[in-house]
Amino acid sequence: MDILFLLVPLSVTLALAILCALGWAVWRGQFEGVDAEAERILQSD
């Protein structure tokens, strides 16, 4: 039971860190041109 006092805050901290990283990536525009790479492979040089 004592391990829950360690694991619950640790998992909440990890979940918040993942959400912050995802929010940062969206805010920086990492997901803007997703289709561009898929179309680039079909074009001939």
WOWONOR-V281067 format. One line per field, one symbol per residue. phi: phi as a letter, one per 20 degrees, with the letter a starting at -180 (. if undefined). burial: + if it has 16 or more other ideal C-beta (glycine too) atoms within 10 Angstrom, else -. A space follows every 50 residues. Layout:
phi: ???
burial: ???
This chain:
phi: .ffffefffffffffffffffffffffenfdfdfffffeffeeee
burial: ---------------------------------------------
